[in-house]
Amino acid sequence: MNNKESINEKEKFDYVATCLFGLEKFAADEIEALGYEKTGVIDGRVMFRGDISAVARCNIWLRYAERVYIKLGEFDALNFDALFDGTKSLAWERWIGADDMFPVKGHAIKSKLASVPDCQKIIKKAVAERLLAKHGVSRLSETGVKYQLVFFILNDRAALMIDTSGVPLHKRGYRTESADAPLRETLAAAIVKISRPREDVLLWDPFCGSGTIAIEAALMMTNTAPGLNRQFAAEQFRQINADIWREARDEAKLKQDLSVKFEAYASDIDKSCIDIASANINRAGMGKHVKAFVKDALEIKTEGRRGTIVCNPPYGERMFTREQAERLYKATGKHFETLDSWQIYILSALENLPVLYGRRPDKIRRLYNGMIKCNYYQYYKPRG
């Protein structure tokens, strides 16, 4: 197939969606909900099969994934010769034209091929030799469309892929500026999901920072596709018909429901955070569902409403000292006990949070905030 031709819409491809550690099941569930076949899961990765529409629909819809890759192939790579030969055997010309850019990046874990720069050079050379021969040219200008090649070598087995996302999927587009220590949008969506948001229950983040948790809750409850209002690298791929992207966005707009009776509060003691959060809420189009205001977390009241607290207070890693964070948790634990039957969900890196908070959680889930190992402490019932 000439690289300028469109893909047959019924043809199946192998894909890889990456995610933060601990979010694999969330990503796998939403991939299957879109109608694609899950073929495997490892730490931080979900493998699946689908037609070419998966490129558009997964980039637009995946709430917990970081990137979506088309996997060209997989093979054993015990040495550099095997890496070169395996790479050269793949049909790169099907995607990459004689004038297209194809930079290489990747990772090697538990592999004899530990040098990432050497792997990059070998893969680049192997792809170039294949393209020169298949396109019948003497040089590759690399002035056209960018196809980012990605390799992942684990236990001496290499997977070669093309990145379809470009900018990571957690960057929805609404957060152009952030408060200190921002929570990644994909992780915020996951902790909201675990809290089981409902239309008739107020969701409140009293340490809102940039407003990410409340915004992600509103996007979820209105069934707003997180990538609806942004662009992706694969929109430049000549092989993917523009109609596929148009149809995927039309589908997302049709399924969005802004009429739901859901409300979230985003509050913080710092007015500068509220200014940032308010701008982010408006950019996300969630002003109808999220209210941002200045308030001390130790002064919030239920006012007779049913509610759920979902928060990520400072834990002395990137803001506050450890001592300040511990004092905050002690005070928070005492005050949150006054919130009647509200459920409390706290993401924190502090292992001694239950002691500081003053109560053992009903459930703990291990998650990662970037490279910071955290626990998600879940309190379902009031004390006693």
FENBELRA-V145911 format. One line per field, one symbol per residue. phi: phi as a letter, one per 30 degrees, with the letter a starting at -180 (. if undefined). burial: b if it has 9 or more other ideal C-beta (glycine too) atoms within 8 Angstrom, else e. Layout:
phi->???
burial->???
This chain:
phi->.ddcdddddcdcbcbbccadejceddddddddddjccdclbbeibbcabaddddedddddcdccccabcdcdlbadbdadddddddddddddddccddcddbdbblbbbhbdcdddeddedddedddddddeddcibcacdhccddcddbcbcbhiccccbcdcdideddddjdcdbbddhdddeddeddddeddhdbdcbdcbcdbdhdiddddddddddchdddcecbcbeddcdddceeddddddddddddddbdcdccbbcbbadcddddddddddddddicddcbccadadddbdbdhicdabcbabdebiccaideddddddddddedddddchcddbbbcacddceedddjadddabbdbbcicddbccdbccbdei
burial->eebeeebebeeebbbbbbbbbbbbebbbebbbebebebeebeeebbbbbbbbbbbbbbbbbbbbbbbbbbbbbebebeebebbbbbbbebebbebbbeebbbebebebeebebeebebbbebbbbbbbbbbbeebeeeebeeeebbbbbbbbbbebbbbbbbbbbbeebbbbebbeeebebbbbbbbbbbbbbbbebeeebbbbbbbbbbbbbbbbbbbbbbebbbbbebebbbbebbbbeeebbebbbebbeeebeeebebbbbbbbeeeebbebbbbbbebbebeebbebeebebeebeeeeeebbbbbbbbbbeeebeeebbbebbbbbbbbbbebeebbbbbbbbbeebbebbebebeeebbbbbeeeebbbbbbeeeee
